[in-house]
């Protein structure tokens, strides 16, 4: 399993994201995930830069380093024809080292233009049609499309990479995993979800890559680490479909009042105990994950990179 670094657009400023990417490369991380949000999950996180600007800067800051969006919703907030152009240009700028991670998104980011927030089955239909449009545009031909959810007229993308961009699809349930296997080149998920990964692999094409993400708070004080993770990322412990339907950071803050430090410490590895960090990471390898992207929560990322460079990366690279 390869270990990459997860750039959090919700927590860090554009310059901090570029600094982290540079430090990740120097430490030996294999690639980058970067989140695509209009809002942070809560106001404490406090950032949410436009991801396509950041990726353009990353292409020049860490040239040749693989980058995946984790993940973009190419359905409501930005039309798939526009994102097809953004992805094509990004693939050119990164020398083909870009993979387009997509999913059905959250109301938090996608409802901002006043569009209705569809139920999950409709969002999956929209995602499938969006991928169809983007793949057709990446052929370089002029495209007109009149579908159930989107219209495209006389569109043609001129700046294209040598190789068609790969699409990695996110899923959190068996039905979505089936869609991901049918329309995608790879799979994005969170957590070591062995059963879901097996479901995906049963239907996916041979050699499809499975990616996942893990948040940690590495610091010398375990109690401080838990408190910091709880302060900044309590939403990580919210259950079920709730994160997909809450519309504003304020609503996430209200729901997160039910989340305790102990609940947050389950999904987020907290403190200096590298055996704990390694145990959590190994669970992803055992579940069948090919690429794991680790995010440091709450600053202190220089110490995080030093610790992972010494204790984690040599065991997996």
N, C-alpha and C positions, 0 to 999 in steps of 0.2 A: 504494500500500500504506500502510495506517495503522500507526503504531508505538504500542503500548501498553506497560505495565509489568507484569512478572510478580512477584507477591508470593510469596515462598518461606516457607510455613508451617513448613518443616523447619529453617530456618536463623535466622529472626528471631522475636523475642518479639512478643506481641500489640501492645504499644505501638509497637515499631519498624515493624511492618506498617502501622499507622495513620499513622505519621510518613512512611513512604515513599509511601503513597497520596496524602497531602496534597502532598508535594514533587513527585510525578509529575504531579498536576493542575496545579500552579503552573508546571512546566516545559513543559507542553503535550502530555503523553502522552494518547492518545485514549481509553484504557480500561485495565482491569485484568484480569489473570488471577490466580487464587489457587489454590494447590495444596491438596488435601484428603488428609491423611495421618493415620494413628493413630501411627505411628512415623516418626522421621527415617530417612534411608537409612543413617546411621552416627551414632555417639555424638558425634563432633566437631561435627556440625551442631547438635545439642543442643536443638532445639525441636520442637513439633508441637501447636499449639493447635487447638481444635475449630473447624472452619472456619465453621460456621453462626453462632457467636457473633461471630467476626471480621467476617463479612459484614454482620451486623446493625449493628455499630459503623461499618463503612464506609459504610453507607447514610446515616448521619448526619454522618460526617466529610467525605465527598466526595459530597454529594447530586447525583444526576443522572448520575454517571460510570458508564458501562457496566462490568459485572462479569461474568466467566465463571469457573466452577470449572474448573480444569485439572489433573486431572479427578477426578470422583467415581465410585466403583463402586457402583451402586444394586442390588447383588445379594446380598451375604452379610453383611457387617458390620452394615448397616442395611437393613431391609426396604424395598422400593420404595414401599409404602403410606405409611410414615413419611416417606420422602424426598419423596414427592409433596406432603405437607403442608408440609414445610420449604421446598420450592421455591416453593409458592404464597404462603406468608407472605413469603418473601424478595422475590418479584416485586412484592408489594404495597408493601413497605418501600422498594424501590428505584425505585418509580414505573414499573415495567415495564422497567427497564434491567438486567435480569438474564438471563443465558443459562446454561442448565444443561449444562455439559460433562461427559460421562460416558464411561466405558470399562469394560473387563473387570477392571481392577485388578491388584493384586499380592498374593501371599501375605503379604508383609511387613505389610500392613494388614488383610487380610480374613480371616486364619485365626485371629484372636485368641480367638474364642469356641469353638474346638475343632472347627469345621466342616471337612470335607474340602476340599482345594483341587482343584477339577476341572481337567481338561485344557482346552485352549483352545477346542475346538469346543463343549463343554458351557457354558463361560463365555459364549460368544456367544449360545447359546440362552437362557440366563438373562437376558442383557442385553436381548434382544429382547422376552421376556415381561415384564420389568420396565418397559420403555417402554410397552408395551400397557396395563399396569395404571395407570401414572401418567397417561397421556393420558386414560384413562377417568375417573379420579378428578377430573381438572381440568375435566371437564364440569359438576361440581357435583351429579351424580346419585349416588344410593346405589348402591354397587358390591359385588357378590359375585363372586368369581373362584376357580375351582378348576382350576389349571393343572398343568403338568408339574413346576414348581419352586416355585410360590407359591400360598398360599391367602389370600383376603381375604373377610371376611364383614361385610356390613351397614355398610360404610365410606362416609362422605360427608365431603367437605371443604367447610367453610362460608366460610372466609376465602380468597377467590379474587381474582386480578388481573383487570382488564378484558380483557386479551388473554392467550390461552393461552401459557404459557411455552415458549420455544424450546429444543429439545434439540440440542446439538452432540455428535457421537459421535467418539471417538478410535479410530484404527486404525493398525496397524503393518505390515499385510500385505494382499494383494489381496482375500482372502476377507473380512476384517474391513472393508475399504473398501467392499465391496459391501453388507454389512449396514448400515454407516453411511449409505450413500446411500439405502437402502430405508427406514430407520426415523428418520433424523435430519433436522434443519433446517439443519445445518451440520457442518463437519468440523474435528477437532482432530488435529494431528500434531506431531512434533518433527523438526527438520532440514528442509532444502530438498529434499524428496522429490518431484521433478517427476513421475516415473513414477506414483507412488502417487496424487498429486493428480489427474493425468489420468484414472487409473482411477476415482477417486471422481466426478469431474465428468461422466464419460461416463454414469453411472447416476443422478446426483443431480438433484433438481428444479432448475429454472431459478433463478438468483440465490442459490444456496446459498453461504454464506461459508466460506472456508477460513482457519483460524487455525493458527499455529505458534508455537513458543517458542525462545528463544535465551538461553543463559547467557553472561555476559561478566565479566571482572575488569578493570575500568578502574582503573588507578593509574599513577603517574608512573614506576614502576620495572617494566620488563617481566619481569625475573627474579623479583622478589618476587611479581608477579601470577601467574606460572606456579606458583610454589611454593604460594601461597595456594589457588589453584584445585585443585591436586593434593591438598592437605591436606584440604580441606573437601568437594570434589565428585569424588573419584576414580571413584565409581560411574557418572559420566556417560560413561565410556569402556568400561563393561562390555558385552560383545557379546550379540547374539541375545536369546533368551528368558530368559536368566539373571536379569535384574531382576524378572521376573514370578514366579519360583518360589522364590527364596531367602526364608526365613521370618523372619529377625531382622536387626537392624543388625549384630550380631557376624558373621553370615555374609557380609554385604556387605563388612565390614572385611577378612575373610579373603580374599575374592575380589579385593578391590582392591589387595592386595599385589602383584598381577601388573601393575598399571597404573602407567606411568611419567608423568613430567611432560610429556613430548613427546606422549604419547597423549591426555592431558587437554587440551592446547593445541589439538588438532584441533577438538573440538566447542565449546570455550570460548575466546572471543576474549580475549587477555590483553595488558595493557599500555596505553601511552598513544597508540599509533599509530592515529589516527582513520581513516587510509586502510584499515587492516586491518579495523577495526570496520565501516566502510562497505562494504567488499568482501564481508564475511560477510553483512551485511544485504541487500545487493543480490541475493545468490544466492537468498534467499527470494522476493524480488519476481520474479526471473526464473523461479522454479519455479511461480509462480501463486498464491502466498500473498496473501490479502487483508488480513489483520491479523497483525502480528508482535509478540509480547510478549517484552520484553527484561528479564532478571534480572541485577542486580548481585550478584556473589558476594563474600563476605568483608568486608562492611562498606564504609566509605568511600563511602556512597551519595550524600552531599551533593556530592562532587566528580564522581561519575558523572552526576548529574542536570544539573549545570552544563555538563559537556562535551557531553552529548547534546542539551541545549537549544540550544547554540551550533552544533554541527557536524552533527548527525544530523536532528533534527526538521524544520528548515527545508527539507531536501532532499526530504522525503516529505509534508509537510503543506502 
